[in-house]
Amino acid sequence: MTDWLSPDEWTAVLLSLRVSLVAMLWSLPFGLAVAMLLARGRFWGRSVLDTIVHLPLVLPPVVTGYLLLLTLGRRAPLGSFLAEFGIVFSFRWTGAALACAIMAFPLMVRAIRLSIEAVDRRLEDAAGTLGARPAWVFLTVTLPLILPGIVAGMILSFAKALGEFGATITFVSNIPGETQTLPSAIYTLTQVPDGEAGALRLVLVSVAISMAALIGSELLARRIARRIGA
């Protein structure tokens, strides 16, 4: 593949994989916590939290990117405060990972939440009556049962992050080698003369990676489900 792709195209592929992987891993603990809150929690503001979590699905991605720029840009209050500690997101690959994580977050939460809601609460109650603490019940009963949903959520968020474009290019621009992911590299190649061949190569790579991720997710989820007898 290194011969088939140019060095710049290969850089965009590796950066996309890096950004998508980091976005997925960043989202996982928050996605699990929010999914548990929405599935089991009964508190004031639950509907508001649900709306905020799903907002990136309906907002134009450019709006999400612009809001990130207003919040975490170098001249924004929070962005300039974090910059004093060396934490900079705007026009960095870390900012691309953050934008991708936010855009993919609703898909991860939804997949995990559905798996939590499908758990038979009688199994957890039975473990509780035997003296197990809530944390131990979660680790030994709930977590294994929702593992296929967690895997599905992780893969969905990875695939979504891989294809994210609008929020990313608005927040971190399109800097080759730093923030130019697969979608922005394809966009760039379609704007220059004789760039069609490169754009087509990257499109094929995107399709191949996305299909591999989805097929791998399905196979892994089935294997986990068979192991836990779901």
C-alpha positions as CSV (number, residue, x, y, z in Angstrom):
1,M,0.0,0.0,0.0
2,T,3.0,2.3,0.6
3,D,3.8,2.1,-3.1
4,W,0.2,2.5,-4.1
5,L,-0.4,5.6,-2.0
6,S,1.8,8.8,-2.2
7,P,3.6,9.8,1.0
8,D,1.0,12.6,1.7
9,E,-1.9,10.1,1.2
10,W,-0.3,7.6,3.4
11,T,0.2,10.3,6.1
12,A,-3.5,11.2,5.9
13,V,-4.5,7.5,6.3
14,L,-2.2,7.0,9.3
15,L,-3.4,10.3,10.9
16,S,-7.1,9.3,10.4
17,L,-6.5,6.0,12.1
18,R,-4.7,7.7,15.0
19,V,-7.4,10.4,15.4
20,S,-10.2,7.9,15.2
21,L,-8.6,5.5,17.7
22,V,-7.9,8.2,20.2
23,A,-11.4,9.7,19.7
24,M,-12.9,6.2,20.4
25,L,-10.8,5.6,23.5
26,W,-11.5,9.1,24.9
27,S,-15.2,8.6,24.5
28,L,-15.5,5.2,26.0
29,P,-15.4,6.0,29.8
30,F,-17.7,9.0,29.3
31,G,-20.0,7.0,27.0
32,L,-20.3,4.2,29.4
33,A,-21.1,6.5,32.3
34,V,-23.7,8.6,30.4
35,A,-25.3,5.5,28.9
36,M,-25.7,4.1,32.4
37,L,-27.2,7.4,33.6
38,L,-29.7,7.5,30.8
39,A,-30.6,3.9,31.1
40,R,-30.9,3.6,34.8
41,G,-31.0,7.1,36.2
42,R,-34.1,8.8,37.4
43,F,-33.2,12.4,38.0
44,W,-34.2,15.9,37.1
45,G,-32.7,17.0,33.8
46,R,-32.5,13.5,32.4
47,S,-34.3,14.7,29.2
48,V,-32.0,17.7,28.9
49,L,-28.9,15.4,29.2
50,D,-30.4,13.1,26.6
51,T,-31.0,16.0,24.3
52,I,-27.5,17.4,24.7
53,V,-25.9,14.0,24.1
54,H,-27.8,13.6,20.8
55,L,-27.4,17.2,19.7
56,P,-24.3,16.5,17.4
57,L,-26.5,14.1,15.4
58,V,-28.9,16.9,14.3
59,L,-26.7,20.0,14.4
60,P,-24.8,20.8,11.2
61,P,-21.2,19.6,11.8
62,V,-19.9,23.0,10.9
63,V,-21.9,24.5,13.8
64,T,-20.3,22.0,16.2
65,G,-16.8,22.8,14.9
66,Y,-17.5,26.6,15.2
67,L,-18.8,26.1,18.8
68,L,-15.6,24.2,19.6
69,L,-13.6,27.1,18.1
70,L,-15.4,29.6,20.2
71,T,-14.8,27.5,23.3
72,L,-11.4,26.1,22.9
73,G,-9.8,28.3,20.3
74,R,-6.5,30.0,21.1
75,R,-8.2,33.3,21.9
76,A,-11.2,31.8,23.6
77,P,-11.3,32.1,27.4
78,L,-11.1,28.3,28.1
79,G,-8.7,27.7,25.2
80,S,-6.3,30.4,26.4
81,F,-6.5,29.1,30.0
82,L,-5.7,25.5,28.9
83,A,-2.9,26.8,26.7
84,E,-1.1,28.1,29.8
85,F,-0.7,24.5,30.8
86,G,0.4,23.4,27.4
87,I,-3.0,21.9,26.4
88,V,-3.9,23.2,22.9
89,F,-6.6,21.7,20.7
90,S,-7.2,24.2,17.9
91,F,-5.3,23.5,14.7
92,R,-3.7,20.3,16.3
93,W,-4.4,16.7,15.7
94,T,-5.7,16.4,19.3
95,G,-8.4,19.0,18.4
96,A,-9.3,16.7,15.4
97,A,-9.6,13.8,17.8
98,L,-11.8,15.9,20.2
99,A,-14.1,17.0,17.3
100,C,-14.4,13.4,16.1
101,A,-15.1,12.2,19.6
102,I,-18.0,14.7,20.1
103,M,-19.5,13.9,16.7
104,A,-19.3,10.1,17.4
105,F,-20.4,10.2,21.0
106,P,-24.1,9.9,20.5
107,L,-23.7,6.6,18.5
108,M,-21.5,5.1,21.2
109,V,-23.9,6.1,24.0
110,R,-27.0,4.8,22.1
111,A,-25.4,1.4,21.4
112,I,-24.3,1.0,25.1
113,R,-27.6,2.3,26.4
114,L,-29.6,-0.2,24.4
115,S,-27.5,-3.0,25.7
116,I,-27.9,-1.8,29.3
117,E,-31.7,-1.6,29.0
118,A,-31.8,-5.1,27.7
119,V,-30.1,-6.6,30.8
120,D,-32.4,-8.7,32.9
121,R,-32.5,-6.8,36.2
122,R,-33.4,-10.0,38.1
123,L,-29.8,-11.3,37.5
124,E,-28.4,-8.2,39.2
125,D,-30.9,-8.4,42.0
126,A,-30.0,-12.1,42.6
127,A,-26.3,-11.2,42.9
128,G,-27.3,-8.4,45.2
129,T,-29.3,-10.7,47.5
130,L,-26.2,-12.9,47.8
131,G,-24.3,-10.0,49.4
132,A,-22.4,-8.7,46.3
133,R,-21.7,-4.9,46.4
134,P,-23.1,-2.8,43.6
135,A,-19.6,-2.3,42.0
136,W,-19.0,-6.0,42.1
137,V,-22.4,-6.7,40.6
138,F,-21.6,-4.3,37.8
139,L,-18.2,-5.9,37.1
140,T,-19.3,-9.5,37.3
141,V,-22.9,-9.4,36.0
142,T,-23.8,-6.2,34.1
143,L,-20.5,-5.6,32.3
144,P,-20.2,-9.0,30.7
145,L,-23.8,-8.8,29.5
146,I,-23.4,-5.4,27.9
147,L,-20.0,-6.2,26.4
148,P,-21.4,-6.7,22.9
149,G,-23.1,-3.3,23.1
150,I,-19.9,-1.7,24.2
151,V,-18.0,-3.3,21.3
152,A,-20.7,-2.2,18.9
153,G,-20.5,1.4,20.3
154,M,-16.8,1.5,20.1
155,I,-16.7,0.4,16.4
156,L,-19.6,2.7,15.5
157,S,-17.8,5.7,17.0
158,F,-14.5,4.7,15.3
159,A,-16.2,4.5,11.9
160,K,-18.0,7.8,12.5
161,A,-14.8,9.5,13.5
162,L,-13.1,8.1,10.4
163,G,-15.6,9.9,8.2
164,E,-15.9,13.1,10.2
165,F,-15.3,16.2,8.1
166,G,-17.4,19.3,8.9
167,A,-16.6,19.9,12.6
168,T,-13.0,18.8,12.1
169,I,-12.1,21.2,9.3
170,T,-13.9,24.1,11.0
171,F,-12.1,23.6,14.3
172,V,-8.6,22.5,13.3
173,S,-8.5,23.4,9.6
174,N,-6.9,21.2,6.9
175,I,-3.1,21.2,7.7
176,P,-1.2,18.4,5.9
177,G,0.6,16.1,8.3
178,E,-1.1,17.7,11.4
179,T,-4.9,17.8,10.9
180,Q,-5.5,16.6,7.3
181,T,-7.5,13.4,7.8
182,L,-8.9,11.2,5.1
183,P,-12.1,13.3,4.4
184,S,-10.2,16.6,4.2
185,A,-7.4,15.0,2.1
186,I,-10.1,13.7,-0.3
187,Y,-11.7,17.1,-0.4
188,T,-8.3,18.8,-1.1
189,L,-7.6,16.3,-4.0
190,T,-11.0,17.0,-5.6
191,Q,-10.1,20.7,-5.7
192,V,-6.8,20.4,-7.5
193,P,-6.1,19.5,-11.2
194,D,-5.3,15.8,-11.7
195,G,-6.3,15.0,-8.1
196,E,-9.1,12.6,-9.0
197,A,-6.9,9.5,-9.0
198,G,-5.6,10.3,-5.5
199,A,-9.1,11.1,-4.3
200,L,-10.3,7.7,-5.6
201,R,-7.5,5.9,-3.9
202,L,-8.3,7.5,-0.6
203,V,-12.1,6.8,-1.1
204,L,-11.3,3.1,-1.6
205,V,-9.1,3.0,1.5
206,S,-11.9,4.7,3.5
207,V,-14.5,2.2,2.3
208,A,-12.1,-0.7,3.0
209,I,-11.3,0.4,6.6
210,S,-15.0,1.2,7.4
211,M,-16.2,-2.2,6.1
212,A,-13.4,-4.0,7.9
213,A,-14.4,-2.2,11.1
214,L,-18.1,-3.0,10.8
215,I,-17.5,-6.7,9.9
216,G,-15.0,-7.1,12.7
217,S,-17.4,-5.5,15.1
218,E,-20.2,-7.9,14.1
219,L,-18.0,-11.0,14.4
220,L,-16.6,-9.9,17.7
221,A,-20.0,-9.1,19.1
222,R,-21.3,-12.5,18.1
223,R,-18.3,-14.2,19.6
224,I,-18.8,-12.4,22.9
225,A,-22.5,-13.1,22.9
226,R,-21.9,-16.8,22.4
227,R,-19.4,-16.8,25.2
228,I,-21.7,-15.2,27.7
229,G,-24.7,-17.2,26.4
230,A,-26.8,-14.2,25.3
